[in-house]
Structure formats: structure tokens, C-alpha cells
Amino acid sequence: MLSLNFLVASLSLLAAMVPAPVDATSRGLAWATNDNFASVIGNKPMITWYHHWQDGPVSQMPSKVNYVPMFWGNSKWDLWNKRKEEMKKKLPTHLIGFNEPDISSQANMSPSYAAQVWMQEIHPYGAKGVKLVSPAIAWDLDWMANFLSELYKRGGYVDLISVHWYGSYKDIEKFKKFVSTARSRFNRKIWVTELGVTSSSGASQSQAKTFMMNAFDWMDSTGYVSRASWFGCFESSKPPGCLRHRQERAPEDRR
């Protein structure tokens, strides 16, 4: 098992990209590790927010780090009901819709059904001042377009677009194209709530690091990617890990 120091060192690669422009992409955490690590990891100066696709706030996380809840989707109502109870006590600044509804192994929701559930469960928080972040798609921009069409028919809206991206360390241009296309199609600021390099690309630690640094440099330059979280710093449920460790599974096995 690797040490906590190694875990923090891996994450520090993300936190150390300074100086950054005033409108730089806010660095965050897609939280998936032992909560006892939160006090050390969260104290890194550039880590400003975190989310978990189903669980609630981490008590050990420093108060400076903004927690963003998420409604995973239709099969996890019990967890969503817990999030709603938490939000009765303290409203979040932002709320993310469903987790990868565009693939069958995750939330697996049709655009029409997702819009229906959104209006019932997510939309009311907008009236309370919470910023509404779209469902976090794995790859299918057409799913997002159809969802937004269905949502607008019902009088709904999103404030921000959330996407995930996983690919080869060689695919920085594909990543840029995916994110820039999401921006041009949906005309909202973008959150990249999961970003990582797959093991199938054969990336070394150095190559994964280079991809990450280049990706964040580019996102900083866009002015429209407002938040992003690298998802390769640790292995879900069995920390600690490293830049590649979290990517050892196929996309459908990442939860």
C-alpha cells in the first residue's frame, strides 16, 4: 500500500499549477477516498471545492473547501433523500444533476425521464438561490441536447454544464474539442467534474502528469471552464493511489 505522503504528493501536482489567471479554472476533488485524508488534501491552497456522486459532506474536509452535492439518479433515492435532509439545514451553493445518465451502467436515464425527475427534484432548489449544474454526461453530447430540449419544454433550466472525460494521454486535442463543443452547443460555462487518463493508453506517471498539466493550462485559458476535478489521484474505496491507479477499470466499473 502506498503512503498518505505519496497520495498527497500526487494531488499536489494538481494544486501546484501556479500562478494562474484571475479567471482560472477552480481546482476540485471528485472525492472517492478515505475521509481521514481530507484534512491534509483539502488544505492544499488551490483546492477550493469537492463533490461526491452520491455521498454527503466530509466532516474532516477544511471549511474553505466548498461541498457540492449530487443526485446520482433513479436507483439511489435513499441517498438522495439523505442529501435533501442535509440541504434543509444548509443549502449548497451548487447542485449537480445525475451521474452519467447517458450510459447504461450508471444513472441510465432517457433525456425525457431525466427532465421529468429534474423538474421534480432539482428545479425547486433554483428558486432558493442554488446554482443548478446539468447532469454529468460521460460522453454523449446529443443526450445532453435532448435533455435540455425536454427540460426547456417543461420550463426548466440549467446554470452550468457538467461533463466527464476519460481517454489516452495522447488525446489532449480530443479533450479540448469535446469541451469546446459542449460550450458552443449549450452556451453555458462548463464544469469538468471527472477528468482522467485510462490505463489502456499505457501512460507512464510522467505522461499522465503532462496530460493533466496541459489540460488544466488549456482550461485556464478558455475563460469558460469554471471548475474541474482530476479523477486520478486515488483509487475509489481502497486508497491510497496515484495518477494512474484510479484509471485501472473500464468506465462502467468506475463506481
N, C-alpha and C positions, 0 to 999 in steps of 0.2 A: 504493500500500500504506500502510495506517495504521501509526503508530508503536507501539513497545512501550509508550511512556508512555500512549498512548490506551487500549491494551489493559488496562494495569494500572489506569488511571482507571476504566474500565468495571467491572472486577471490584471495585474499591474501593467502588462503590456497595453491593455485597453485603456487604462486610466492615465497612462503617461504620455498620451499624444498631445503635447502642449508645445508652444502656445497654439490656441485655436481661435478662429474669428469669433466676434461677439455673437453672431447668429449660428454658431456651430451646433451640430447635432448633439443633443444631450445623450450622454452615455448611460446605459441602464443595464439591468440584470434580468435575464429570464431565469427566475430563481428555481433551482432544482437540486438543492444540496442540503447538507446538514445545517439546521438553523443556528447551531452553535458557532458556525463560521461567520455569521452575518456581521458581528460587531467589528471584526477585522476587515473583511472585504468591503463592507459598506462605508468604512472610514476613508477609503481612497477618495481624494478630493474631487475627481471628475465624475464619480458615480453619484447620480442625482435622483435616480428612480429605479423601481423594480416592479415586476409583475409575476404572477404565477397563473397558469392557465386554469387552475381550479381551486387552489388553497387560499387561505386568508392571509392577513398581515403577519409578518415575522416579528415577534416581540423583541428579539435581540438586534434587529436592524436599527442603526442610528436614526434618530428622528429627522435628520436632514434629508434622508432618502425617501422620496415620495412613493407611496404604495399605490398601484393601480390594480383594482380587482377586475376579474373577467368572469363572464358566464360561459362555461365551457360549451354547453349545448344540451340537447334534449335528454341525453342519458344520465345527466348528473344534476337532477333537480335538487337532490338532498344537499349537495354542496352549494348550489346557487341560493337555496333558502338560508343557509348559514351566512352567505355574503350579504343577503338582504337584511338580516338581523343586525349584522355589523354596521351596515350603512344607515340604519335607523339611528345609531348612536353617533356616527361620524360620517358625513358624506365625503366621498373621494373627490379629487379634482377631475378625474377622468374615469371612464368605464369602458372596457373593451367588450365587444360582442363575441361571437362564437369562435371556437378553436378549430381552424382548418375544416370548415363545413363543406369545402369543395372536394374532399376525399373521403372514401367510404370507411376507412379505418379510424377516422377522427369524428368530428361532430356530425358529418354526413347529413346535411340538410339541404333540401331543394331551395333555390332562391325565394320561391313563393312562401314556403313554410317558414324559412328563416325571417322573412319580412313580417310575417304574422306574429311570430314569437317576439321579435324585436319590439313591435308596437305594444305588445302586452307587457313585456318585462323590462326592456331597456329604455324605450322612449320616455316614460314618465320621469326619469331622472334628469332629462334635459331641462324640464321645466323647473327643476330645483337648482339649476346652475352647473350641473355636471357636464363636462365635455364628453360627447359620445364618439367613441372610436369604433370604426367598422369591424365586422367580422375579420379575423386574421386568416386570409387565404394562404394556402400552401403554394399555389402556382396559377390558378385559373382566373385570369382577369375577366373572362367572359362571364364566369359565375358572379363576380362582383358587379359587373354591369347589369346583369339580370336582376340581382338582388336590389340594387339601387333603384332600378325601374319599378320593381314591385313595391319597394318602400315608399317611393315618391307618390305612387298611386294612393297609398294609404295615409298620406300626409306626414310621413316620417322624414328623417334626415340623418346625416352623419356629419360630424365636425371634422373628422380626420380619417384617413385610410390606413389600415393596418395590413402589412404583408409579411410573409416569411420567405426566406430564400436559402436554399442549400445547393451546392454544386461543387465543381472542381476548383482547385486553387488557380487553375489556368483561366477561369471563366469570369474574370473581373469585368470584361466588356459586356458579357451576357447579364451580369448582375446590374450594371449601370442601365442597360437597355430595359430590363424588367421594371426597375424602379422608376425610370424616367417615363416609361409608357404608362405606368399606373398614374403618375402625376398628370400627364397630358390627357388621359382618358377621363379622369374623375375630378380634376381641378380642385384637389384638396391637398393640404400638407400630408406628408407620408410619415408613418411610423414603421420601421423595420423591426418588428418585435421578436423575430428569431432570425439569426444570420449565422451560417457556419459552412465549413468545408467538409465534404464527405470523405470517408476513408477509402471509398472505391477509386478516388482520384490519385491515391498513393502519395499524398502530400507529406513532406517532412515537417517537423516542427517549424523550421525556418520558413518553408514555403507557406504554411498556414498563417504564420505571423505576418509575412509580407502581404498576403491577400487581405488579412484583417486591416492592417495599417493603410493599405491603398484604398480599401473600401471606405474606411472612415474619413480619410483625407478627401475622397470624392464627395461623400455625403455632406461633409462640412462645406464644401464649395457650392453646393446646389442652392442653398437658401430655402429649400422646401422639405428636406428630410429633417424633421424636428426632433425625433427620438429614434434610437436604435439600441438593440441589445445583442451582443455576440453570445452565441449559444454553445461555445466550445470550450468553456473554461473548466467544466466539471461534468462528471457523469451523474445522470439523474439517479437519485436514491442510493448511490453507492460511492460517495466521494472519498478521497479527492481524486482529481484527474488532471487533464492538461488540455492544450489547444485541440488536439485531435480526439481525445478519449471519448468525448460526448458524441462523436460522429460515427462510432463503430456500428451503428444499427442502420437499417433501411429506414426511410422516412416514416413508414407505417408503424415502426416499433419504437418511436422516439418518446412515447408516453408511458 
